[in-house]
Amino acid sequence: MRGRNLIVGIIIGIIIGSSGMYYLLINSPILEIGLLIPAVESINQIPIEGLSDNDQKPTLVTNDLKYTVLDVQKSDFGVKGEKPLEGGVFVISKIEIENIGKTEVMVFGTSWFVQDSEGRIFKPKTFDAAAEENEMLFSIQIPPGFKIVKDVGFEIPSQLKLPLQLYVADKPSTSDPVLLGRII
């Protein structure tokens, strides 16, 4: 009888442990901080052209939002660790968004994109992207006076025609895209 109870206890423990680990991996910010992203050698730093460490990074202030590009990386993997299509790479922009207004805002990714010199547009793929009308969209909720830093990834062809311009939401709600600046 004891052996049977031991085996049942082990099986129940494995089930509870597996369920807990699955929940943590799916619902925790561990993916955002990069602990589970593939090896570091797959990420290459791309300097923001024309800027030294002492210069200001591309910044845009519009309708209670302040956007700043903190970093740009080229990666063989997306923000969630996904692989690009054949012949593609990811450009991951670390963007700080500050709510300079007096009310909470929700920034939607429907109008975010990067555009190359040939006019081709590439939509974002991010850690919390969700399919809606065949596009990958995201939303970011920002309390008044707070800054949020997010990685936003764009899958682009590896033989891209430079420069690459980043467009973001003009205002917190549904809006037209506005040029933040050249990221590569």
NUSE-98342 format. One record per residue (C-alpha): residue number from 0; residue in one letter; chain; x, y, z. Coordinates in steps of 0.25 Angstrom, whole numbers, plus 5000, padded with zeros to 4 digits. Example, Ala and Ser with C-alpha at 12.3 -4.5 7.8 and 13.67 -1.06 7.14 Angstrom:
<rs>
R  pos  code  unit     x     y     z
R    0     A     A  5049  4982  5031
R    1     S     A  5055  4996  5029
</rs>
This chain:
<rs>
R  pos  code  unit     x     y     z
R    0     M     A  5000  5000  5000
R    1     R     A  5011  5010  5003
R    2     G     A  5018  5007  4990
R    3     R     A  5005  5010  4983
R    4     N     A  5003  5023  4990
R    5     L     A  5018  5027  4987
R    6     I     A  5016  5025  4972
R    7     V     A  5002  5033  4972
R    8     G     A  5009  5044  4980
R    9     I     A  5021  5045  4970
R   10     I     A  5011  5045  4958
R   11     I     A  5003  5056  4965
R   12     G     A  5016  5064  4968
R   13     I     A  5021  5063  4953
R   14     I     A  5007  5068  4948
R   15     I     A  5006  5079  4958
R   16     G     A  5021  5083  4955
R   17     S     A  5019  5082  4940
R   18     S     A  5007  5091  4941
R   19     G     A  5013  5101  4949
R   20     M     A  5026  5102  4940
R   21     Y     A  5017  5104  4928
R   22     Y     A  5009  5115  4934
R   23     L     A  5022  5122  4939
R   24     L     A  5028  5121  4925
R   25     I     A  5015  5126  4918
R   26     N     A  5011  5137  4928
R   27     S     A  5024  5143  4933
R   28     P     A  5033  5154  4928
R   29     I     A  5045  5144  4927
R   30     L     A  5044  5144  4912
R   31     E     A  5045  5160  4912
R   32     I     A  5058  5160  4920
R   33     G     A  5065  5150  4911
R   34     L     A  5068  5138  4920
R   35     L     A  5062  5129  4910
R   36     I     A  5066  5135  4897
R   37     P     A  5076  5127  4889
R   38     A     A  5091  5129  4890
R   39     V     A  5097  5143  4890
R   40     E     A  5105  5141  4878
R   41     S     A  5093  5141  4870
R   42     I     A  5090  5155  4873
R   43     N     A  5099  5166  4867
R   44     Q     A  5099  5181  4871
R   45     I     A  5095  5190  4860
R   46     P     A  5100  5204  4862
R   47     I     A  5090  5215  4860
R   48     E     A  5097  5222  4849
R   49     G     A  5103  5236  4851
R   50     L     A  5101  5235  4866
R   51     S     A  5112  5233  4877
R   52     D     A  5109  5229  4891
R   53     N     A  5109  5244  4895
R   54     D     A  5099  5248  4884
R   55     Q     A  5084  5248  4886
R   56     K     A  5077  5236  4881
R   57     P     A  5065  5237  4872
R   58     T     A  5054  5243  4880
R   59     L     A  5039  5248  4877
R   60     V     A  5029  5255  4885
R   61     T     A  5015  5255  4880
R   62     N     A  5001  5255  4887
R   63     D     A  5005  5252  4901
R   64     L     A  5015  5241  4897
R   65     K     A  5030  5242  4897
R   66     Y     A  5037  5231  4889
R   67     T     A  5053  5229  4890
R   68     V     A  5060  5218  4882
R   69     L     A  5070  5212  4892
R   70     D     A  5076  5201  4884
R   71     V     A  5075  5194  4871
R   72     Q     A  5080  5179  4869
R   73     K     A  5080  5170  4858
R   74     S     A  5077  5156  4862
R   75     D     A  5075  5142  4856
R   76     F     A  5063  5140  4866
R   77     G     A  5051  5149  4869
R   78     V     A  5047  5155  4882
R   79     K     A  5040  5142  4886
R   80     G     A  5052  5133  4881
R   81     E     A  5044  5130  4868
R   82     K     A  5052  5128  4855
R   83     P     A  5050  5137  4843
R   84     L     A  5046  5132  4829
R   85     E     A  5057  5127  4820
R   86     G     A  5066  5139  4815
R   87     G     A  5061  5147  4827
R   88     V     A  5066  5153  4840
R   89     F     A  5060  5161  4851
R   90     V     A  5063  5175  4855
R   91     I     A  5059  5178  4869
R   92     S     A  5058  5192  4874
R   93     K     A  5058  5195  4889
R   94     I     A  5048  5206  4890
R   95     E     A  5045  5215  4903
R   96     I     A  5031  5221  4903
R   97     E     A  5028  5231  4913
R   98     N     A  5014  5236  4916
R   99     I     A  5016  5251  4918
R  100     G     A  5001  5253  4919
R  101     K     A  4992  5253  4932
R  102     T     A  4983  5241  4928
R  103     E     A  4987  5226  4926
R  104     V     A  4989  5223  4911
R  105     M     A  4988  5210  4903
R  106     V     A  4998  5210  4891
R  107     F     A  4994  5201  4880
R  108     G     A  5003  5195  4870
R  109     T     A  4994  5195  4858
R  110     S     A  5001  5207  4852
R  111     W     A  5015  5203  4855
R  112     F     A  5025  5198  4844
R  113     V     A  5039  5200  4838
R  114     Q     A  5041  5204  4824
R  115     D     A  5053  5202  4815
R  116     S     A  5058  5211  4804
R  117     E     A  5050  5203  4793
R  118     G     A  5037  5207  4801
R  119     R     A  5035  5192  4806
R  120     I     A  5027  5192  4819
R  121     F     A  5030  5182  4830
R  122     K     A  5020  5180  4842
R  123     P     A  5024  5177  4856
R  124     K     A  5025  5164  4863
R  125     T     A  5027  5165  4878
R  126     F     A  5026  5157  4891
R  127     D     A  5011  5159  4893
R  128     A     A  5007  5160  4878
R  129     A     A  4993  5154  4875
R  130     A     A  4987  5151  4861
R  131     E     A  4976  5161  4857
R  132     E     A  4971  5163  4843
R  133     N     A  4984  5155  4838
R  134     E     A  4993  5165  4844
R  135     M     A  5002  5164  4857
R  136     L     A  4997  5175  4867
R  137     F     A  5001  5179  4881
R  138     S     A  4997  5188  4892
R  139     I     A  5004  5195  4903
R  140     Q     A  4997  5201  4915
R  141     I     A  5005  5213  4921
R  142     P     A  5001  5220  4934
R  143     P     A  5002  5235  4934
R  144     G     A  5017  5240  4937
R  145     F     A  5022  5226  4935
R  146     K     A  5033  5221  4925
R  147     I     A  5032  5207  4918
R  148     V     A  5043  5200  4911
R  149     K     A  5039  5190  4901
R  150     D     A  5046  5181  4890
R  151     V     A  5039  5182  4877
R  152     G     A  5044  5172  4866
R  153     F     A  5042  5174  4851
R  154     E     A  5045  5162  4842
R  155     I     A  5052  5167  4830
R  156     P     A  5060  5162  4818
R  157     S     A  5075  5159  4821
R  158     Q     A  5079  5167  4808
R  159     L     A  5071  5179  4812
R  160     K     A  5072  5193  4804
R  161     L     A  5076  5203  4815
R  162     P     A  5073  5212  4821
R  163     L     A  5062  5206  4830
R  164     Q     A  5052  5217  4836
R  165     L     A  5043  5214  4848
R  166     Y     A  5029  5219  4849
R  167     V     A  5021  5219  4862
R  168     A     A  5007  5222  4867
R  169     D     A  5004  5237  4866
R  170     K     A  4995  5237  4878
R  171     P     A  4991  5227  4889
R  172     S     A  4978  5222  4882
R  173     T     A  4976  5218  4868
R  174     S     A  4984  5227  4859
R  175     D     A  4993  5230  4847
R  176     P     A  5007  5226  4847
R  177     V     A  5018  5237  4849
R  178     L     A  5033  5236  4846
R  179     L     A  5041  5233  4859
R  180     G     A  5054  5233  4851
R  181     R     A  5065  5225  4844
R  182     I     A  5069  5213  4852
R  183     I     A  5079  5207  4842
</rs>
